Amino acid sequence: MKKIIKLVVVIIMVLSVASCHHHRTHRVVINDNNTYLSLNYSGNIIFNESQTSIESVSNYGRLNLKYKKDDNELIVKSTKNCDIIYRFYEDGDEHEFDNTGKALLKEAVQKLVACNCTH
């Protein structure tokens, strides 16, 4: 009986490790002029129709985007529930995700679409 329990525990551990690696993780870095973009993701990223923002991330997908331009920085992350969190920084201080943050997001998304980096 103890051998069966040990075998079941080993099988569960192997399956859980395998399921964690189901989605390949991708990394994209674009560094040009006064902008820096870093994207780590797994699964699919779905942009809105006008390709100016991120609409969603596929189930079990992950998203971690950092976009810097001049003294502004945008950080976009997905949660375990596939919610998307936007953080906007100006001169190192966090600010509301307002029109300036949305403009940065639009630039970042357009760079990703232009390089066809998320397919």
C-alpha positions, 0 to 999 in steps of 0.5 A, spaced: 500 500 500 505 504 501 508 503 494 502 505 491 501 511 495 508 513 493 507 511 486 501 516 486 505 522 489 510 521 484 505 521 478 502 527 481 508 531 481 510 529 474 504 531 471 504 538 475 511 539 473 509 537 466 503 542 466 507 548 468 511 547 462 505 547 457 506 554 454 512 556 451 515 562 454 517 567 449 522 573 450 522 580 445 526 585 446 526 592 442 531 597 444 532 603 439 533 610 439 530 613 446 525 607 447 526 600 450 521 594 450 521 588 453 516 583 453 515 576 456 509 572 455 506 565 454 500 563 450 496 568 446 496 576 447 490 578 443 490 586 441 484 590 440 481 591 433 485 598 432 491 594 435 492 600 440 492 596 446 492 589 449 485 586 450 486 579 453 491 574 454 489 566 453 487 562 459 493 560 463 497 565 459 502 570 462 504 577 460 509 581 462 511 588 458 515 593 460 516 599 455 520 605 457 520 612 453 524 618 455 522 619 463 516 615 462 515 607 463 509 603 462 509 596 466 503 591 463 502 584 467 497 579 467 494 576 473 493 568 474 485 570 473 488 573 466 486 580 468 491 585 465 494 590 470 497 597 467 502 601 471 505 608 469 511 611 471 513 618 470 520 621 472 520 614 477 513 616 480 507 612 479 501 616 476 494 614 474 494 610 467 491 616 464 492 618 456 499 619 457 500 612 459 495 609 454 499 613 449 505 609 451 501 603 451 499 604 443 506 605 441 508 599 445 503 595 441 504 598 435 512 596 435 510 589 437 505 589 431 510 592 426 515 586 428 510 581 428 513 579 435 507 575 438 506 570 433 
